Amino acid sequence: MSAVAGSPDLTLTVMGSGFVNGNHNVSSVVWHVNGSDTFLATTFVSGTELTAVIPATLLANPVVANVLVETGDPMGSAPLSRTNAIDFTVTAP
C-alpha cells in the first residue's frame, strides 16, 4: 500500500467483514497521521468491501499514514469501533 508523492486522487479498496451502511451505523475509512484523523469519502460496496478516495492533497508529500475503518453512529447513539490500522506509505518522487 503505497503511492508516490504528487500522485493524483487514488481509489483504495478495503476488504474486511462487518461493514455497515445504515442511518445510525456507518463504516468509514480513516486516514490517520500524527494524531489527526481525516475521514475519506467512503462508498459502501458490501458487508465485506468499502472503497475510499485518498485525495491528492493527502498524497502531496512523503508520509506514513495509518489507514483503518471506523464503524458506529456519527450522531453518538452507537459506540464507535476501529479496526487495526494498515500502513500506507507516500514515498518521495
Backbone hydrogen bonds, N-H to C=O, Kabsch-Sander energy under -0.5 kcal/mol:
donor,donor_aa,acceptor,acceptor_aa,energy
3,A,89,T,-1.9
5,A,91,T,-3.5
6,G,59,L,-2.5
7,S,4,V,-1.7
7,S,59,L,-0.7
10,L,54,I,-2.4
12,L,10,L,-0.6
12,L,52,A,-3.5
14,V,12,L,-0.5
14,V,50,L,-3.2
15,M,13,T,-0.5
16,G,48,T,-2.1
19,F,47,G,-2.5
22,G,25,N,-3.0
26,V,72,G,-2.8
27,S,20,V,-1.9
28,S,70,E,-2.8
30,V,68,L,-3.3
31,W,38,T,-2.9
32,H,30,V,-0.6
32,H,66,N,-3.1
33,V,31,W,-0.5
33,V,36,S,-2.3
36,S,33,V,-2.1
38,T,31,W,-2.3
40,L,29,V,-2.6
40,L,38,T,-0.6
41,A,53,V,-0.6
42,T,40,L,-0.6
43,T,51,T,-3.4
45,V,43,T,-0.6
45,V,49,E,-2.0
46,S,49,E,-2.3
49,E,46,S,-1.0
50,L,14,V,-2.4
51,T,43,T,-2.3
52,A,12,L,-2.4
53,V,41,A,-1.8
54,I,10,L,-3.5
54,I,52,A,-0.6
58,L,55,P,-1.8
59,L,55,P,-0.7
59,L,56,A,-0.8
60,A,57,T,-0.6
63,V,90,V,-1.5
65,A,63,V,-0.6
65,A,88,F,-3.1
66,N,32,H,-2.8
67,V,65,A,-0.5
67,V,86,I,-2.9
68,L,30,V,-1.9
70,E,28,S,-2.9
71,T,81,S,-2.7
72,G,26,V,-1.8
73,D,78,A,-1.3
76,G,73,D,-1.9
81,S,71,T,-2.8
83,T,69,V,-2.2
86,I,67,V,-2.4
88,F,65,A,-2.9
89,T,1,M,-2.1
90,V,63,V,-3.5
90,V,88,F,-0.5
91,T,3,A,-2.6
91,T,89,T,-0.7
